[in-house]
């Protein structure tokens, strides 16, 4: 392949995913999509393998391929069809993340897929925001959408999806907003379908297929080289690490590298979690492909070719729970997508010695009442590495969203933002210090329900090569009537007007011993 033309096609494919993202943002209604950009778009080949993506959210993107393949196996996707699901048993992440998929046909022949995944800040469940800390099963977390047609041969199925969102024991509190965002997702996919067809028309269907295959192969080849180089540079062939969630649940990994291939074994990790920190295998694969991408020192799309030379073993348990037909018999997973995914990254980064631990959490913050649910993630400190200090007040690893502008937040919701600042001194000391976390303080103007999902409230983010660990995070409610309610890593509380939520996020670990 001509390297220049391969790069041109890589950028053409990526431009399609970016155009999809712009369309999704511009046509969505919710703050979560339009303002926070909590969505991702990707382009996949005819086998449902992720090829390129827009620079969106790693935890979404790495799981898109498994979701497309799972849905394609369930539904006969014809020209004009659009499928939808949020089911973690079919490559979904957690229920608020709804995936919308469209096949791309050229003269009746399947050439690939376009897909997007967007987080709906309200999708039902036993608590506003659809991320209930006390969820005991999947049904507690909201409306479950098994793979189904959202558009069938050009005919929308809006009545069917509206009925699904509106019924059941815990229906959505924002059906109109859900439907509007799903409409935006369909529009984004239509843009992607049209753009890929136009590319095939201008350059030839065979040429497009050829460069799709070439991109996948290039990623696989570079992964093989990177694995060999990392093993040689560290003088090791087997890399091991063990991390613990704040409640003590272990995540263990053994990475064995041999002649440009690797076996990644999560044996020893926790059994199925009694709460909501179970992670679907698609999420574990997503975290793994993200970390493997870090080994390659050149710009490269997040492409499933990276996993071609890699075998992943995920035993039954917290990282591979069993999903049955009845959602009431499925484990809760909403925290697995956002929190366990981050801790899987922590564990892999520690095993491979890439850098110190970042904040290792998304600091999920939710509030609402019977009429609305709001959701945001909050940044913290990044881990330092060989030759660089950790960044302060940023999203790290599996998340990549914005924070809602204060004006939008206070206009749309009954809260007031009292403080949003860096947390000096929270990063771990070292030759290269870890980044500092943040302080975020919200005052509530009406009675509401608050939920928090976080990690590194107990376990400190580790330092590397003699660097010090970062400082743990903390969340507490300051009562207007007096008193303080300390919140655990995964917790909930009811608040009254004047109560304040004060969130302090973890700092990143340092790298190397401090000089002097």
C-alpha positions in Angstrom: 0.0 0.0 0.0 1.1 3.5 -0.8 1.7 5.0 2.7 0.5 8.4 1.6 -2.8 7.1 0.2 -3.3 4.9 3.3 -2.9 8.0 5.5 -5.3 9.9 3.3 -7.9 7.2 3.6 -7.4 7.0 7.3 -8.2 10.7 7.6 -11.1 10.4 5.2 -12.6 7.7 7.3 -12.0 9.7 10.5 -13.6 12.7 8.9 -16.8 10.7 8.5 -16.8 9.8 12.2 -16.2 13.5 13.1 -19.0 14.7 10.8 -21.3 12.2 12.6 -20.3 13.7 16.0 -21.0 17.3 14.8 -24.4 16.2 13.6 -25.2 14.4 16.8 -24.2 17.4 19.0 -26.0 20.0 16.9 -29.3 18.1 16.7 -29.5 16.7 20.2 -31.6 18.2 23.0 -30.0 17.1 26.2 -27.3 19.0 28.1 -25.4 15.7 28.4 -25.0 15.4 24.7 -25.1 19.0 23.5 -23.0 20.5 26.2 -21.0 17.8 27.9 -20.3 15.9 24.6 -20.9 12.5 26.3 -21.1 10.5 23.1 -18.9 8.8 20.6 -19.0 7.9 16.9 -17.1 5.3 14.9 -16.8 3.6 11.5 -16.6 -0.2 11.3 -15.8 -2.6 8.5 -18.3 -5.2 7.1 -17.2 -7.6 9.9 -18.2 -5.1 12.5 -14.6 -4.3 13.5 -13.8 -0.8 14.7 -11.6 1.0 12.2 -11.6 4.7 13.0 -13.3 7.0 15.4 -13.7 10.7 16.2 -11.7 11.8 19.3 -14.5 11.0 21.7 -14.7 8.7 24.7 -12.4 5.6 25.0 -14.8 3.6 27.1 -17.4 3.9 24.4 -15.2 3.4 21.4 -13.4 0.3 22.4 -16.7 -1.5 23.0 -18.4 -0.4 19.7 -17.2 -3.3 17.7 -18.4 -6.0 20.0 -21.8 -4.3 20.2 -22.1 -4.0 16.4 -21.2 -7.7 16.0 -23.7 -8.7 18.8 -26.5 -6.7 17.3 -25.8 -7.9 13.7 -26.0 -11.5 14.9 -29.4 -10.8 16.3 -31.0 -8.7 13.6 -30.9 -8.9 9.8 -29.8 -5.4 9.1 -30.8 -4.4 5.6 -30.4 -1.1 3.7 -32.4 1.7 5.4 -32.4 -0.1 8.8 -31.2 1.4 12.1 -30.8 -0.7 15.2 -30.7 0.3 18.8 -29.7 -1.3 22.1 -28.2 -0.6 25.5 -28.1 -4.2 26.7 -24.7 -5.0 28.3 -25.1 -8.7 27.2 -24.9 -7.5 23.6 -21.8 -5.4 23.9 -23.5 -2.5 25.7 -21.8 -0.8 28.5 -24.5 0.4 31.0 -28.1 1.3 30.4 -27.7 5.1 30.0 -25.4 4.5 27.1 -27.6 3.8 24.1 -26.0 2.6 20.9 -27.5 3.3 17.5 -26.2 1.3 14.5 -26.7 1.5 10.8 -25.3 -0.7 8.1 -23.8 0.8 5.0 -24.7 -0.8 1.6 -23.4 0.1 -1.8 -25.5 -1.2 -4.6 -27.0 -3.8 -2.2 -23.6 -5.0 -0.9 -22.6 -4.4 2.8 -19.4 -2.4 3.0 -19.4 -1.5 6.7 -21.3 0.1 9.6 -21.6 3.4 11.3 -22.4 3.6 15.0 -22.7 6.0 17.8 -23.1 5.7 21.6 -24.6 8.5 23.7 -25.2 8.7 27.4 -28.8 9.6 28.3 -28.7 11.4 31.7 -32.2 10.0 32.5 -33.4 6.6 31.5 -35.5 5.5 34.4 -34.4 3.3 37.3 -35.0 3.5 41.0 -33.2 6.9 41.3 -32.9 10.0 39.2 -30.0 9.9 36.8 -30.3 6.1 36.2 -27.1 5.3 38.1 -28.5 4.2 41.5 -25.9 3.4 44.0 -28.1 0.8 45.7 -29.1 -1.1 42.5 -29.2 -4.8 43.0 -29.9 -5.9 39.5 -30.1 -4.5 35.9 -33.9 -3.7 36.2 -33.2 -1.3 39.0 -31.0 0.8 36.8 -33.6 1.7 34.2 -35.1 0.8 30.9 -33.4 -2.2 29.2 -33.4 -2.1 25.4 -32.6 -5.4 23.8 -31.4 -5.2 20.2 -34.3 -4.0 18.0 -35.0 -1.9 15.0 -35.3 1.8 15.5 -35.9 2.2 11.7 -36.9 -0.8 9.6 -36.4 -0.4 5.9 -36.7 3.3 6.1 -39.8 3.3 8.4 -39.2 4.7 11.9 -40.4 2.7 14.9 -40.8 5.7 17.3 -44.1 4.5 18.8 -42.5 1.2 19.8 -39.5 2.8 21.5 -41.6 5.5 23.1 -43.8 2.8 24.7 -40.7 1.0 25.9 -39.3 4.1 27.5 -42.6 5.0 29.1 -43.6 1.7 30.7 -42.3 -0.8 33.1 -41.6 -0.6 36.8 -39.1 2.2 36.5 -39.7 4.2 33.3 -37.7 7.1 32.1 -38.4 10.5 33.7 -37.5 12.3 30.4 -39.0 10.4 27.5 -39.3 13.4 25.2 -35.6 14.2 25.7 -34.7 10.5 25.1 -36.6 10.5 21.8 -35.0 13.8 20.7 -31.5 12.5 21.4 -32.3 9.2 19.6 -33.5 11.2 16.7 -30.1 13.0 16.7 -28.3 9.7 16.8 -30.3 8.5 13.8 -29.4 11.7 11.9 -25.8 11.3 12.8 -25.8 7.8 11.4 -27.5 8.9 8.2 -24.8 11.4 7.7 -22.2 8.7 8.2 -24.0 6.3 5.8 -24.2 9.0 3.1 -20.5 10.0 3.5 -19.2 6.5 3.3 -21.3 5.8 0.2 -20.0 9.0 -1.4 -16.4 7.9 -0.6 -17.1 4.5 -2.3 -18.7 6.2 -5.3 -15.7 8.6 -5.7 -12.9 6.1 -5.2 -14.5 2.7 -5.9 -16.0 0.2 -3.6 -13.1 -2.2 -3.9 -10.6 0.6 -3.1 -12.5 1.5 0.1 -12.6 -2.1 1.2 -8.9 -2.5 0.5 -7.9 0.5 2.7 -10.3 -0.6 5.4 -8.4 -3.9 5.5 -5.0 -2.1 5.3 -5.9 0.1 8.3 -6.8 -3.0 10.4 -3.6 -4.8 9.3 -1.4 -1.7 10.0 -2.7 -1.5 13.6 -2.1 -5.2 14.1 1.5 -5.0 12.8 2.3 -2.0 14.9 0.9 -3.7 18.0 3.2 -6.7 17.4 6.2 -4.5 17.1 5.2 -2.4 20.2 4.8 -5.6 22.3 8.2 -6.9 21.4 9.9 -3.5 22.0 8.2 -3.1 25.4 9.3 -6.5 26.6 12.8 -5.9 25.4 13.1 -2.5 27.0 11.9 -3.7 30.4 13.8 -7.0 30.2 10.5 -8.9 31.1 8.1 -11.2 29.3 5.5 -11.5 32.0 4.0 -8.5 33.6 1.7 -8.7 36.7 -0.3 -6.3 38.9 -3.1 -6.4 41.4 -5.3 -3.4 42.3 -8.3 -3.2 44.6 -11.5 -1.3 44.4 -12.3 0.8 47.5 -14.5 -2.0 48.9 -11.6 -4.4 48.6 -12.7 -6.2 45.4 -9.5 -7.3 43.6 -8.6 -6.8 39.9 -5.7 -9.0 38.9 -3.9 -9.2 35.6 -1.0 -11.2 34.1 0.3 -10.0 30.7 2.5 -12.5 28.9 4.4 -11.3 25.8 5.9 -13.8 23.4 7.2 -13.0 19.8 4.9 -10.1 19.1 1.8 -11.5 20.7 0.3 -11.2 24.1 -2.0 -13.1 26.5 -3.8 -10.9 29.0 -5.4 -13.0 31.8 -7.6 -11.4 34.4 -7.8 -14.6 36.5 -7.9 -13.8 40.2 -10.2 -10.8 39.8 -13.3 -10.6 42.0 -16.4 -12.7 41.8 -19.7 -11.1 40.6 -20.1 -7.9 42.5 -23.2 -7.6 44.8 -23.6 -3.9 43.8 -23.3 -2.1 40.5 -19.5 -2.3 39.8 -19.8 -5.3 37.5 -18.3 -4.6 34.0 -19.4 -6.3 30.8 -16.6 -8.0 28.9 -16.9 -5.3 26.2 -15.8 -2.8 28.7 -12.8 -4.8 29.8 -11.8 -5.1 26.1 -12.3 -1.4 25.7 -10.0 -0.7 28.6 -7.5 -3.1 27.3 -7.4 -1.7 23.8 -7.0 1.8 25.2 -3.9 0.7 27.3 -2.4 -1.2 24.4 -2.7 1.9 22.2 -0.5 3.7 24.7 2.4 1.4 23.8 2.5 2.7 20.2 4.4 5.9 20.0 3.0 7.2 16.7 -0.5 8.7 15.9 -2.9 5.8 15.2 -6.6 5.5 15.3 -8.2 3.4 18.1 -8.6 0.3 15.8 -9.5 -3.2 16.7 -6.5 -4.4 14.8 -4.6 -3.6 18.0 -6.2 -6.7 19.5 -5.4 -9.0 16.6 -2.2 -10.4 18.2 -3.7 -10.4 21.7 -5.6 -13.1 23.6 -7.8 -11.9 26.5 -9.0 -14.2 29.2 -11.8 -12.9 31.4 -13.1 -15.5 33.9 -16.7 -15.3 35.2 -17.1 -12.7 37.9 -17.1 -9.0 38.3 -15.4 -8.5 34.9 -17.5 -11.1 33.1 -20.9 -11.4 34.8 -23.7 -13.6 33.4 -26.6 -11.9 31.7 -29.9 -13.7 31.6 -33.1 -12.9 29.7 -34.8 -11.4 32.7 -33.2 -8.1 33.7 -34.1 -8.8 37.3 -31.8 -11.8 37.2 -28.9 -9.8 35.7 -26.3 -8.1 37.9 -26.2 -4.3 38.1 -23.5 -2.8 35.9 -23.9 1.0 35.8 -20.7 1.6 37.9 -18.7 -1.0 36.0 -18.7 1.1 32.9 -17.5 4.3 34.6 -15.5 3.1 37.6 -14.4 -0.5 37.1 -13.2 0.4 33.6 -10.9 3.1 35.1 -9.6 0.6 37.7 -8.9 -2.0 35.0 -6.8 0.7 33.2 -5.0 1.4 36.5 -4.1 -2.3 36.8 -2.9 -2.7 33.3 -0.8 0.5 33.4 0.8 -0.7 36.7 1.6 -4.1 35.2 3.2 -2.6 32.1 4.9 0.2 34.1 3.7 2.9 31.7 3.0 5.7 34.2 1.8 6.4 37.7 -1.9 6.1 38.5 -4.2 8.9 37.6 -7.3 9.8 39.6 -8.7 6.4 38.5 -12.3 7.5 38.6 -14.9 9.5 36.8 -16.3 11.1 40.0 -19.9 10.5 38.7 -22.3 13.1 40.2 -26.0 12.8 39.8 -29.0 14.7 41.1 -32.7 15.1 40.3 -36.3 14.5 41.4 -39.3 12.9 39.9 -39.2 15.2 36.9 -35.6 15.2 35.8 -32.1 13.7 36.2 -28.8 15.4 35.8 -25.4 13.7 35.4 -21.8 14.9 35.2 -18.3 13.5 35.5 -15.6 15.6 37.2 -11.9 15.6 36.4 -8.9 15.1 38.7 -5.2 14.6 38.6 -3.3 12.6 35.9 -0.5 10.3 36.8 3.1 11.4 36.1 5.4 9.3 33.9 9.0 9.0 32.8 9.9 12.5 31.8 6.6 14.3 32.4 4.5 15.6 35.3 0.8 14.7 35.6 -1.7 17.3 34.3 -4.1 18.8 36.9 -7.9 19.1 36.8 -8.4 16.9 33.7 -10.4 13.8 32.7 -8.1 10.8 32.5 -8.1 7.6 30.5 -11.6 6.1 29.8 -13.5 9.4 29.9 -13.2 12.5 27.8 -16.2 14.7 28.4 -16.7 18.4 29.1 -18.1 19.9 32.3 -21.3 21.8 31.9 -20.9 25.6 31.7 -22.0 27.2 34.9 -24.6 29.4 33.1 -26.2 26.4 31.4 -26.1 24.4 34.6 -27.8 27.1 36.7 -30.3 28.0 34.0 -31.5 24.5 33.4 -31.4 23.0 36.9 -32.3 24.1 40.5 -28.6 24.3 41.7 -26.0 26.9 42.1 -22.3 26.3 41.5 -20.5 27.8 44.5 -16.9 26.7 43.8 -14.9 25.0 41.0 -11.2 25.1 41.5 -8.0 23.1 41.6 -7.0 21.2 44.7 -3.4 22.2 45.3 -1.0 19.6 46.8 -3.3 16.6 46.1 -0.9 15.2 43.4 1.8 12.7 44.6 5.3 14.1 45.1 8.1 12.8 42.9 10.8 13.8 40.4 7.8 14.3 38.2 4.8 15.1 40.4 1.3 13.9 39.9 -1.5 16.3 38.8 -3.8 17.9 41.3 -7.5 17.1 41.7 -10.4 19.5 41.8 -12.9 20.9 44.2 -16.5 21.2 43.1 -19.2 22.6 45.3 -22.9 22.6 44.4 -25.8 24.2 46.4 -29.2 22.8 45.9 -32.2 25.1 45.5 -35.0 22.4 45.9 -35.5 19.0 47.5 -33.5 16.5 45.4 -31.9 13.1 45.4 -28.1 12.9 45.1 -26.0 10.0 43.9 -22.2 9.6 43.7 -20.1 6.9 42.1 -16.4 7.1 42.6 -13.2 5.3 43.5 -9.9 6.2 45.2 -11.7 7.4 48.2 -10.0 4.7 50.2 -7.2 3.4 48.0 -4.7 6.1 47.0 -3.6 6.4 43.4 -0.2 4.7 43.2 3.0 6.4 42.4 5.7 4.6 40.2 9.5 4.3 40.3 9.7 5.7 43.8 7.0 8.5 43.3 4.5 9.1 46.0 0.8 8.2 45.7 -1.8 10.8 45.0 -4.4 12.0 47.6 -7.7 10.3 47.9 -11.0 12.0 47.0 -13.9 12.8 49.2 -17.6 13.7 48.9 -19.8 15.1 51.6 -23.1 16.9 52.1 -23.0 20.1 54.2 -26.5 20.5 55.7 -28.0 24.0 55.7 -29.6 23.1 59.1 -26.2 22.0 60.4 -24.2 18.8 60.3 -22.2 16.9 57.7 -23.1 13.7 55.9 -19.9 11.9 54.6 -20.5 9.9 51.4 -18.9 6.6 50.7 -17.3 5.8 47.3 -20.7 4.7 46.0 -23.5 6.4 47.9 -26.7 8.4 47.9 -28.4 11.0 50.0 -31.5 13.2 49.9 -31.0 17.0 50.1 -33.0 20.0 51.0 -32.8 23.6 49.8 -29.5 25.2 50.9 -27.7 21.9 51.3 -24.3 21.7 49.6 -22.4 18.9 47.9 -18.7 19.3 48.3 -16.6 17.0 46.0 -12.8 16.8 46.2 -11.3 14.6 43.5 -8.2 12.5 43.7 -4.7 13.6 42.6 -2.4 11.6 40.4 0.6 9.6 41.5 4.1 10.9 41.2 6.9 9.3 39.1 10.5 8.9 40.5 11.9 9.9 43.8 12.0 13.6 44.6 15.5 15.0 44.1 17.1 16.6 47.2 
